[in-house]
Amino acid sequence: MLFGQTGLSAAQISTLFVIWSLASFALEVPSGLLADVVSRKLLIVAAPLVTGAGYALWTFQPGYLAFAAGFMLWGMGGALRSGAWEALVYEELARVGASASYARVIGRSKALGGTASLVASLLASPVLAMGGGYLALGVASVAVCVLCALVALTLPETRGGPGGGDDDEEEAEGGFLAVLRDGLAEVRGAPRLRTVLVVVALLTGVTAIDEYLPMLAEGTGIALAAVPLLVLLTDVGAVVGGWLAGRGVRRLVPVLALGAVCLAAGAAAGTPGFVLVGVAFGVFHWSMAAADARLQERVRDRSRATVTSMAGFGAEVVAVLVFGLYGLASAWARPWEIFLVAAVAYLPIALALRRTR
């Protein structure tokens, strides 16, 4: 809404999304390398500050150039956090003998993020209605980013930066190329690690189809004002899936297959089917946490953030393919039919998960 009200055309807004994607693509793996060479905590603290700087540009200097720079900073902030966060959480849990809790912790952290987004969305409308405008929302967004950075400062990091241990000294001496070679060699030399990396990328990337849930809701014929309520069901499902992460992971394969069935049935059933669609996305987010845990179990600390960022890069590639295929298919297929095909894609992913045990 902000971009349109500032006078940007649809084409200009589309270029902003391209800038956002390119920034995420370009920095995903380099940021993982930086986290392995320097400090995971440092990047986690910096990430919301970088994103907040982008929000500040949007708030106080609205215009195409500021929006473009803001999207670039947003993509940079996401890339800084990706890989570093998962690596820090897993290693600190492992140091206290609680690595088995990783899926539960990472899932709940994402569930808290999803809950915060839901609350923010609910609060945005009354703020705008009371005349606060985009200035108030922008200032609040920047303040939240600063608060996130302050909270991140309290996170433990036993590993530290270069010099914090023998492995860290080797990383500092070898630099980025040494860590990258080590990560690539680790992936090439471990078939199961390679499989789970691909599975994580596919599972996360295909789930990007949730960006089209409003179109699926509109296709049910429901009143336009009720579309957000249907989408809210899927958001709640994702949050519940995050809170349940780490439980029942021995049934990961059949449950993920069941989630695919729920997505297909729910998409085809129209408005009442959105309950099943919500269940499906709950299963997908629960499954992503479990698959991520299997990835972390197979990666060495030295290149953990780098390898995790490789999975993130792969997920971005798959997501772009999903967006492109959806755009092509939308010319001749209805939204529920496209979601039906997407549901089928989860079945081979579920089968591939069997090879990651």
KOLSEDREN-296419 format. One line per 4 residues: number of its first residue (from 1); their letters; for each residue x, y, z of C-alpha. Coordinates in steps of 0.05 Angstrom, whole numbers, plus 32768, in hexadecimal, padded with zeros to 4 digits. Layout:
N
NUM> a> X,Y,Z | ...
This chain:
357
1> mlfg> 8000,8000,8000 | 8038,8031,8012 | 805A,8028,7FCF | 801A,8032,7FA7
5> qtgl> 8005,806F,7FCF | 804A,808E,7FC4 | 803B,808C,7F79 | 8063,804F,7F63
9> saaq> 8048,8028,7F27 | 803E,7FDD,7F28 | 807D,7FD5,7EFE | 80A6,7FFE,7F2F
13> istl> 808B,7FD6,7F6A | 809E,7F95,7F46 | 80E6,7FAE,7F3D | 80E9,7FB9,7F89
17> fviw> 80D8,7F6F,7F94 | 810E,7F5D,7F62 | 8141,7F87,7F88 | 812C,7F65,7FC9
21> slas> 8135,7F20,7FAA | 8178,7F31,7F8A | 8194,7F4B,7FCC | 817E,7F0C,7FF0
25> fale> 819D,7EE0,7FB9 | 81DE,7F05,7FB6 | 81EB,7F07,8001 | 81CF,7EC5,8019
29> vpsg> 820E,7E9B,8015 | 8241,7ED3,8022 | 821C,7EE4,8062 | 8221,7E9B,8078
33> llad> 826B,7E9D,806A | 8271,7EDC,8093 | 824C,7EBC,80CD | 827C,7E81,80CC
37> vvsr> 82BB,7EAC,80C8 | 82A7,7EE4,80F7 | 826C,7EDD,8127 | 8226,7EC2,8121
41> klli> 820D,7EF0,8159 | 822A,7F2E,8137 | 8202,7F21,80F8 | 81C2,7F12,811F
45> vaap> 81C9,7F55,8143 | 81D9,7F7A,8103 | 81A0,7F5B,80DA | 8165,7F80,80F9
49> lvtg> 818C,7FC1,80FA | 8199,7FBC,80AF | 814F,7FAC,80A2 | 813A,7FE5,80D0
53> agya> 8165,8015,80A8 | 813D,8001,806B | 80FC,800E,808F | 8116,8052,80A5
57> lwtf> 8123,8065,805D | 80DC,8051,804A | 80C0,8079,8084 | 80E7,80BA,807F
61> qpgy> 80FB,80BD,8035 | 80C2,809B,800F | 80D1,8095,7FC5 | 80E9,8062,7F93
65> lafa> 8134,8068,7FA2 | 8128,8063,7FED | 80F9,8028,7FE3 | 812D,8005,7FB8
69> agfm> 8164,8011,7FEB | 8135,7FF9,8022 | 8126,7FB8,7FFE | 8170,7FAD,7FF3
73> lwgm> 817C,7FB8,803E | 8142,7F8A,804F | 815F,7F53,8023 | 81A3,7F5E,8043
77> ggal> 8186,7F59,8089 | 8163,7F18,8079 | 81A2,7EFB,805B | 81CC,7F0F,8097
81> rsga> 819D,7EEA,80C6 | 8194,7EAD,8099 | 81C5,7E76,80AB | 81E3,7E9C,80E5
85> weal> 81A4,7E94,8110 | 819D,7E4A,8105 | 81E8,7E3E,8110 | 81E9,7E65,8151
89> vyee> 81AB,7E43,816D | 81C3,7DFD,815C | 820A,7E06,8176 | 81F5,7E26,81B8
93> larv> 81C3,7DEF,81C4 | 81F7,7DBA,81B3 | 8228,7DD8,81E4 | 81F7,7DCD,821D
97> gasa> 81E4,7D87,8204 | 819F,7D9D,81EA | 81A8,7D98,819E | 816B,7D6A,819C
101> syar> 8141,7DA7,81AE | 8157,7DCE,8170 | 8118,7DC1,8147 | 80EB,7DD6,8181
105> vigr> 8113,7E16,818F | 811A,7E2B,8146 | 80D1,7E1B,8139 | 80B9,7E43,8175
109> skal> 80E5,7E7E,8162 | 80C4,7E80,811D | 807F,7E77,813E | 808D,7EB4,816A
113> ggta> 80A1,7EDB,812C | 8061,7EC6,8109 | 8038,7ED9,8146 | 8059,7F1D,8148
117> slva> 8049,7F28,80FE | 8000,7F16,810B | 7FFC,7F47,8145 | 801E,7F7D,811C
121> slla> 7FED,7F73,80E3 | 7FB2,7F78,8112 | 7FCD,7FB8,8131 | 7FDE,7FD9,80EE
125> spvl> 7F96,7FE5,80DA | 7F80,800A,8119 | 7FC0,8034,8118 | 7FB0,8049,80D1
129> amgg> 7F67,8054,80E3 | 7F7A,8082,811D | 7FA3,80AE,80EE | 7FE8,8095,8101
133> gyla> 7FF8,8088,80B9 | 8035,8067,809C | 8063,8093,80C5 | 804C,8073,8106
137> lgva> 8051,802D,80E9 | 8096,803C,80CD | 80B1,8057,810E | 8094,801A,8133
141> svav> 80B5,7FEB,8100 | 80F9,800C,810A | 80F1,800A,8156 | 80E1,7FC0,8154
145> cvlc> 811F,7FB3,812A | 814B,7FD8,815D | 812A,7FB0,8195 | 8139,7F6F,8170
149> alva> 8182,7F83,816C | 8185,7F92,81B6 | 8165,7F4F,81C7 | 8197,7F2C,8198
153> ltlp> 81D0,7F4B,81C1 | 81BA,7F1F,81FB | 81C3,7EDE,81D3 | 81FD,7EB1,81E9
157> etrg> 8235,7EA0,81B8 | 8268,7E71,81D6 | 828A,7E69,8193 | 8298,7EB3,818C
161> gpgg> 82BD,7ED1,8151 | 8302,7EC1,8137 | 8330,7EAE,816F | 82F7,7E91,8198
165> gddd> 8311,7E4A,818E | 833E,7E1E,8163 | 830C,7E18,812B | 8301,7E63,812B
169> eeea> 834C,7E70,8126 | 834F,7E43,80E9 | 8314,7E67,80CA | 8335,7EAB,80D5
173> eggf> 8375,7E93,80B5 | 8352,7E72,807A | 831F,7EA8,806F | 82E0,7EA5,8047
177> lavl> 82FA,7E79,800F | 8312,7E44,803F | 82CF,7E41,8063 | 82AA,7E3E,8020
181> rdgl> 82D7,7E06,8007 | 82CC,7DE1,8049 | 8280,7DE9,8044 | 827E,7DD2,7FFB
185> aevr> 82AB,7D97,800A | 827E,7D83,8044 | 8240,7D84,8018 | 8262,7D5E,7FE0
189> gapr> 827E,7D2A,800E | 823F,7D1A,8035 | 8205,7D00,800A | 81D2,7D03,8043
193> lrtv> 81E6,7D4B,8053 | 81DE,7D5C,800A | 8199,7D3B,8008 | 8180,7D5F,8046
197> lvvv> 819B,7DA1,802D | 8173,7D99,7FEC | 8135,7D83,8013 | 8138,7DC0,8040
201> allt> 813F,7DED,8003 | 8105,7DCC,7FDF | 80D7,7DCA,801B | 80E4,7E13,802E
205> gvta> 80E2,7E2B,7FE6 | 80A1,7E08,7FD2 | 807F,7E23,8010 | 8089,7E69,7FF2
209> idey> 8048,7E5B,7FCE | 8027,7E78,800C | 8032,7EBC,7FEC | 7FF7,7EAA,7FBF
213> lpml> 7FC7,7E96,7FF6 | 7F9F,7ED7,7FEE | 7F93,7EC4,7FA6 | 7F7C,7E7F,7FBA
217> aegt> 7F4D,7E9F,7FED | 7F31,7ED0,7FB9 | 7F26,7E95,7F8A | 7EF5,7E76,7FBB
221> gial> 7EC4,7EAE,7FAB | 7EC2,7EC8,7FF2 | 7EB8,7F13,7FFE | 7EF8,7F3A,7FF6
225> aavp> 7EF6,7F54,803D | 7EF7,7F0C,8057 | 7F35,7EF8,8030 | 7F65,7F0D,8068
229> llvl> 7F3E,7EE1,8099 | 7F4A,7EA4,806E | 7F93,7EB4,8066 | 7F96,7EBE,80B2
233> ltdv> 7F83,7E74,80BA | 7FC3,7E60,8095 | 7FED,7E91,80BE | 7FD1,7E73,80FE
237> gavv> 7FE1,7E2D,80E2 | 8029,7E41,80D5 | 8030,7E5C,811C | 8013,7E1D,813A
241> ggwl> 8042,7DF3,810F | 807C,7E1B,812A | 8066,7E10,8172 | 8060,7DC5,8166
245> agrg> 80A5,7DC0,8145 | 80D0,7D89,8162 | 8096,7D5C,8175 | 8085,7D1D,8150
249> vrrl> 80C0,7D23,811F | 80C4,7CD8,8117 | 8085,7CDE,80EE | 80A1,7D16,80C4
253> vpvl> 8098,7CF4,8081 | 804F,7CDD,8088 | 803A,7D1E,80AA | 8059,7D47,8071
257> alga> 8034,7D1C,803F | 7FF4,7D27,8066 | 8001,7D72,8063 | 8005,7D6D,8018
261> vcla> 7FC2,7D4A,8016 | 7FA3,7D7F,8043 | 7FBD,7DB6,8015 | 7FA0,7D94,7FD7
265> agaa> 7F5D,7D85,7FF8 | 7F58,7DC9,8018 | 7F68,7DEF,7FD9 | 7F34,7DC8,7FB2
269> agtp> 7EFE,7DD0,7FE7 | 7EF6,7E1B,7FE3 | 7EE9,7E46,8020 | 7EDF,7E0E,8054
273> gfvl> 7F1E,7DEE,803B | 7F49,7E26,8056 | 7F48,7E02,8099 | 7F6D,7DC8,8077
277> vgva> 7F9B,7DF9,8054 | 7FAD,7E16,8098 | 7FBC,7DD0,80B2 | 7FE8,7DC4,8075
281> fgvf> 8012,7E02,8080 | 8018,7DF0,80C9 | 8034,7DAD,80B4 | 8063,7DCD,8082
285> hwsm> 8081,7DFC,80B6 | 8087,7DC3,80E8 | 80AA,7D9A,80B3 | 80DA,7DD2,80A1
289> aaad> 80F2,7DD6,80E8 | 80FC,7D8A,80EA | 8122,7D89,80A8 | 814D,7DC4,80BE
293> arlq> 815F,7D9D,80FD | 8176,7D62,80D3 | 81A1,7D92,80AA | 81C2,7DAF,80E9
297> ervr> 81D0,7D69,8104 | 81FB,7D5A,80C7 | 8223,7D9A,80C1 | 8264,7DAA,80E4
301> drsr> 8269,7DE9,810E | 82A1,7E05,80E2 | 8274,7E10,80A5 | 822E,7E0B,80C5
305> atvt> 8215,7E50,80B2 | 8233,7E49,806C | 8210,7E07,805D | 81CF,7E20,807C
309> smag> 81D3,7E5D,804F | 81DC,7E2F,8013 | 8198,7E10,8026 | 817C,7E56,802C
313> fgae> 8196,7E69,7FE7 | 8178,7E29,7FCA | 8135,7E3B,7FEB | 8137,7E80,7FCA
317> vvav> 8144,7E60,7F86 | 8109,7E30,7F8F | 80DC,7E68,7FA7 | 80EB,7E91,7F69
321> lvfg> 80DB,7E55,7F3E | 8099,7E4D,7F64 | 8088,7E96,7F57 | 8099,7E8F,7F0E
325> lygl> 8072,7E4F,7F04 | 8036,7E6B,7F29 | 8037,7EA8,7EFB | 8039,7E7C,7EBD
329> asaw> 8004,7E4B,7ED6 | 7FD5,7E83,7EEB | 7FC8,7E93,7EA2 | 7FA1,7E52,7E99
333> arpw> 7F95,7E34,7EDE | 7F6D,7E4A,7F1A | 7F90,7E56,7F5D | 7F75,7E17,7F7D
337> eifl> 7F8F,7DED,7F43 | 7FD5,7E0B,7F4A | 7FD4,7DFD,7F95 | 7FBF,7DB5,7F85
341> vaav> 7FFD,7DAC,7F5A | 8028,7DCD,7F90 | 800D,7D9B,7FC3 | 8025,7D61,7F97
345> aylp> 806B,7D7E,7F9A | 806F,7D71,7FE4 | 8068,7D25,7FDA | 80AD,7D19,7FBB
349> iala> 80CA,7D48,7FF0 | 80AB,7D1C,8025 | 80C9,7CDE,8004 | 810D,7D00,8000
353> lrrt> 810A,7D0C,804B | 810E,7CC1,8056 | 8156,7CC4,803D | 816A,7CF9,8070
357> r> 8163,7CCE,80AE
